[in-house]
Amino acid sequence: MLFHRLVASLVVAGSLAAAAPPAFAQSELDSYFEFLMARRLEGAGDFAGAQAALDRAVQATPRSAELRGQVASFHLRRSQPDEAEKAARAALAIDQENIEAHRALGLVFAGYADAAGARSTSPQITTYLQDAITHLERAAGSAAPGDLVLHFTLGRLYLRTNQPSRAVESLNRVVSLNPGSLQARLALAQAYASNDNLAAAIDALEVIVDDEPRVAAALGQYQEQAGQFREAAVSYTKALEAQPMSREIKARRVAALFSAGDLAGAAAAAAEAQKQHPEDARFPRLRARALFDGGSRGDGLAVMEAAVRAFPKDANTLYQLADMYKDAGRNPDAEKALRQLLSVEPANANALNYLGYLLALRGDRLDEAIEMVRKALVAEPENGAFLDSLGWAYYRKGDLGEAEKYLGQAASRLPRNSEVQDHLGDVLAKRGRLPDAVAAWTRALEGDGSDIDRGEIQQKIDDARSKLRR
């Protein structure tokens, strides 16, 4: 735009040379010459010379907002944000509509926000983000449609400020102009996912994944979120071609295979990763669970027991061993593993709750069970699973008032959890409130179906209704 305006002014100056004061025409010519010189020197790497030429251009036409906007952009290219901000503000003081100055200021403020980190939410950073968007939107209204930097930056800022629909619009513009851009497509996929459009996020990356395997890991994550576990496993396999030593991608691949129901494939992939990364406790855990759930319970437990010997202070490993012992019907061994975990991490809320629940299921040491779960609730007072454990411990103790109190809270927080609704139904039935019990058991049958015996619950409903008809 500066070229056009300067050239236009020179044409006018030339056509009116006889009438125009010589000094005016000369200042325009000097300014244009110095500007061209600055561009040439910058291209040749002589930045000091370019700066001096720009200074002379500004001196020749001090009221030129276009020149000051170009000076701001020069400083921006030189990673000199303070100087860029000063020049841009000077341009806007002359002309509030100057596009180059708005563009420069927007990019400067975006840089300030980026420097603080993507998770920073301080008032100053919030102001930078808002100001960056304001200036860039002003520039985008008249800027050339091919300004990829502007539209990509706007897209990123919209994402950071939770405006995914606007981010999609800006980033689609970038991708349409540069379809092979890795960063633009990754950002566009993120924008689609943030806008609850996983199908579009997947499409945005599938187009280039064969040529750009670096996007395969992100593609796999979106496919996982969409429940496309087999496709996710394929994407993670492709991602490992680009990053063969990435433990995170290997773990995700095993998890995807597991979720896809390919337990043998998950166990094999986890075993291979375990050989490559023996220091990472995740892989024996993943391998053990895949073997156990795939029917090889003995082999799965053997892998987990070996993992505990290798990582005796790893809380996640101890917790999973306890869980597998419980699933195998070996509750005393599960209790032993949980007590070992609590010797390492005495305040581990999940372990406290699990041990308390195991004791409550057995009807053993109920006062200790209640104490354990109460300690867990100190850390997470709103945790529905913990409230369920406490309520069930009181139920087994015979304190139906306290049982209903806590199970009622648990059922409110976990309305789709079948086991919790079943527990609440049992308490209500014991208290003689059969219609309410039937309603709770019905919710249990309509819930997630985990950890319940549907036939048993239906029998309880039938028995209660039979009593109500008498």
N, C-alpha and C positions, 0 to 999 in steps of 0.2 A: 504494500500500500504506500509506503514511503516513496519508493521509486516512482510510482504513478503520480503522486502528488507533486514531487519535486520536478519531474519531467513536465507535468502540466504547467507548473508555475514558470518553468523556463520557457515553454512555448509562448505563454502569455507575455512574459517579460520580453521575449524577442519580437513579438508582433507589435508590442507597444514601446519599443525601444526609444522611439523619438520622444514619446511623452513621459516615460518613466524616468525618475531621477537615477543617474548613473550609479549611485551608491547602492540603491535597492537591487538593481540587477546584478551588480558585482557580488553582493553578499549571498544572493541565491546561488550564483555560479560557484562561489568559494565553498559554500556549504555542501553543495552536491559533489563537487570535486573531492572534498575531504572525506565525505561519506564513502565514495567509491574507493578512495585510497585506503580507508580503514578496512573495507571488505577485502581488498587485495592483500593487505598486510596480514590480516587475521588468517586468511587462507594460506599464506606463506609461513605462518607460525610466529610472526613478529607481533606478539600481543601488546608489547609496550608501545610499538609504533602505531598499532591500530588504535590504542587508547588515546594517544596524543592526537591522532587525526580526528577522532570523534570529538575530542575536546575542542579542537579548532572549528569543527563543523557547528557545534553548539554555540560557540562564541560568535560565529558569523550570523546565525539565526537563533538567538536565545529564546524566542517565543514559539519555536517549532515543537509542538507536542509529539509529532511523528519522529523527529530526531531523538528526543529524550526517551521515547518508547524503545527505539532501536538501541540506544545506549543501555537501557535496562536489560534488553535481551542479550546484548554482548556480555554484560556482567554475569548474567544467568548461565550462558555457555561457558564462562570461565569459573563457574562455581563460586561466585562472589555474591551471596544473597543480600548482604547488607547494602552493597553498592547498587545492586539491581533494584532493591526496594526503594532506595532513595531516588533513583532516576525515574522509576515508574510513578512514584508519588508526585514528582515534579511535573511529569507529563500530564497526569490527571488534574493537577492544579491549573494547567493551561486549558485542557480539553477533557472534560469528564467522560467523554465517549471514546477515548483513544483505545483502540482494540489491543494494540501491542502492549500497552501499559497494563491493561487488565489481565492479559495473558501472563505477562511476566510476574505481576503481583500474585496471581493465583498459583502459579508454579512455585514461587518463593514460599508462600504460606503452606502449600502442600508439603514442601521440603521440610519446613519447620515441624510440621505434624509428624512426618515420617521419621525424623531424627529422634523423636521422643519414644518411638516404638508403637506398634499397632495396638497394644492393649492400654496405652495411656489414656486416661479419661479426665485429666486435670482440667480446670476451667480454662486455662490458657490454651491447651491443646484443642479443646472444644471450640474456642474462638478462632484459632487458626483454621480448623476444618471448615467452619461456617464461612469465614472470609475467603478461603481458597475457592470454595464452591461458588460463592457470589461473584467473584471476579472472573472465574473461568466460564461461568454461564453467560456473563456479559460478553466475554470474548467469543464464545461459541456462537452467539447469535449472529455475528457478522464475519467470523473467521472463515478461512477457506475450509471446505468440507473435508479436505484431505489432511488436516492437522491432526495426525495420529496421536502425537504426544498429548495434546490438549484433551482429546476425547478419551484416551486411555486413562489419563490422570483423573478426569471427572468420573469415569466409571469406578475407579478404585475408591475415590472419595465417597461416592454414593454407597458403595458397599460398606465402607467403614462407618458411615452414619446411618446404617439400616434403611437404606432406600433402594432395595433390590430391583424394583421395576425400572427406576431411572438408570440404574447401573446396567441393566440388560440393554436398554436403548442405546446408551453411549458405547458400550462394548461391542454391540452388534455392528455399529457403524465402523468401528476399528476393524473388526473381523471381515466385514464386507470389502474393505479396502486392502486388507492384508490377510487373506484367508489362512496362510501358513504360520501366522504368528503364534508361537508357543505360549507366551505370557498372556496375550490377549484372549486366547481360547481358554486357558486355565481360569482367568478372571471371569470370563463370560460363563463358564460352567459353574463357578462358585456363585455368581449372581443368580443363575437359574435355580440352583439348589436352595439358595436363601429365599427364593420366591416360591418354594415348594413345587418346583417343576423339575423333578429328577430326570424325567424322560428327555427333556431338552438339554439338561446338563450332560447326560450321557451322549446324546447326539453330537453335541459341540466338540467332544473329545474323540469319539469314534471316527470322525472324519479324518483325523490326522494321526491316529495312534500307530498305524503301520509305518508311517514315515518318521514319526516322532515318538519313539517308545518311552521317552521321558514323561509323557502324560499318562502312561498306563497305570501308574500307581493311583493317581487321582481318579481315573476312570473306574478302577476297581472299587474304590471307596464309595463312589456314587452308585455303582451297581449293587454293592452290599446294602446300602441304605434302601435301595429299591427292591430288595429281596431277590436279586438276580445273582445268586451265589455261585452257580457254575460259571457264569460269564465273568464274575469277579475273579474267580480262581484262574481263569485263562488270562485275564488282564494282569494279575499279579505275576503270573509266569512270564509274561512278556516284559513286565517291569524289571524282573530280575535279570533279563538279558542286558539291560542298561546299567543296573546296579546289582551285580551278582553277590556282593557281600552285605547287602542291606538286611539286617536282622528283622527290622520292623516289617519290611515287605514279606519276608519269609513267614513271620508269625501271622500276618494277615492272610497269606495264601492258605496256611494250614486251617485257620479259622473259617475261611470261606469254604474250603473243602468239607470241613466238619458240618457247617450249616447246610451245605448242599446234600448232605446224607452220604457223602463218599468217605466213610470212616476209615476204610482201608487206605485210601489215598492220603487222607489226613495223617494217619499214623506213619505212613512211609515218608511223607514230606517232613514231618516233625523229627523222625529218626535221622534223616539226612542232615537237617539243620542242627540237630543236637551234636552230631559228629563234627560239624564245621564250627560250632560255637558252644563248646562244652561249659563255658562260664555263664551261659544264659539259662536261668532256671525255667524260663517260659516253655522251652521246647520239650523237656521231659514231662512237664505238666500237660501240654497239649497232646503229646504222644500217649501218655497214660490214659487220659480221658477218652481219646479216640479208640484205644484198644478195649477199654472197659465197656464203653457204650456199644462197641461193635461185637460184643459177646465174649471177648477174651479177658474176663474179669481178673483171673489170676495173673496174667501177664501185665495187665494195667496196674494192678496193685504192686506188683514187683517193681515196675518202673518207678512208681511214686515212692515206694519205700527206699529205693536207691537214691532218688532225688532228695529225699529228706536227709539221708546220710551225707550227701554231697553239699546240701544247703541247709544245715540244721537250724539256722536262724532266719530263714526266709519265711516270712509270715504267710505269703500266698501259697507256698508249697505245702506248709503244714496244714493250712486251712483246706486245701484241696484233698489232701490225704484223709483228713477227718471226714470230709463230705463223701469221699468214695467208700470209706469204711461204713458210714451210715447207710449208703445205698446198698452195700453188700450185707447189711444186717449185722454188722459187727460194732454195735454201739459202744461197748466198753473200750474198744480200740479207738473209736472216734473220740471218745472222752479223753483218752490218754493223749492223743495228738493235739487236741484243743488245749489241754493243760500245759503241754510243752510249748505251744504257741504263746500262751499267756505268761509263761515264765520268761519269754523273750520280749513280749509287748504286753505288759499287764493291763494297759488301758485300751487294748484293741476292742472296739465296740462290737464288731461283727463276731469276733470269737466269744466275747462275753455273752452275747445274745444266743449264739448257737449252742454253747454249752448249757446255758440256762434252759433253752428249749429242749435239748436232749434229756436233761434231768426231769423236766416237766412231762415229757412223753412217757418216761418210765415211772412217773409218780414217785420218784426217789429224791430224797434231800430237797424237798420243795422250798424250804426256807432259803437254802443256798441258791436254788434256781431263781427265786424272786430277787435275791440280792444281786445276782449276776446281771439279770436283765435290767434292773434299776440302774446299775452302773452304766450299762450300755445306753440307757435313755438319758443319762446326764449329758452324754456326748451328742446324742441325736434325739431330742425330746419329741420330734414330730414324725419319727420313723414308724410307719405303719406295721412293718414286720416285727419290730421290737415290742410295740404295744400288743400285738397278737400273742407274742411269747409270754408277756407278763400276764395277760388275761387268761391264757391257757394254764399257766402255773397256778393262778388263784382258783381256777375251775377244778384242777386236780386236787387242790387242797380243800375244796369244799366251800370256799368263800365266794358265793355266787354274786354278791353285790359288787365286789371289786372286779370279779371276772367280767360281768356285764359292762362295767364302767370302761375297762380298757379294751375289751373286744368291740364294744360299740364305737370307740374312737378309731380302732384299727379298721373296722368295716367301712367307716366313713372315708378314711384316707385311701383304702384299697377296695373300691366297690366292685372291681372285676376279679379280685383274687378269690378263687373258689374255696380254698382251704380256710381262709379267714371267715368267709360267710358261713361255712359249715360249722366252724367253732362257735360263732355267735348263735347259730341255730340250736346247737346243743345246750348252750347256757340258758337260752330263752325257754327251751322245752323243760329243762330242769326246774325253772322258776314257774312253770305252769302256764306260760304264755304261748300256747300252741299256735294260734294264728300268726303271731310274729315269728315264731320258729319256722313255720312252713314258708313264710315269705323269705326268710334268710336262706333256708335250704334251696328254695327255688332260684334265688340269686346265685347260689353256689353252682347249680346245674347250668345256669346261663352264663357263667363266668369263664375264666381262662381254662378251666378243667385241670389245672395242675394239682398234683398231690391229693387227689380225691378218688373215692370209689363211687362211681355214679350209681351203681346198683344199690349200694348201701344207703346213699342219701335218698334215693327214690323210695326205698323201703321205709325210711324214717318219715318221709312225707306221707306215705300211704297210711302208716300206723297213726300218725297224728290226726289225719283227716277222719280216720275211722273213729277215733276217740271223740272228735268234735261232733260227729253225727249221732252219738249215743245220747 
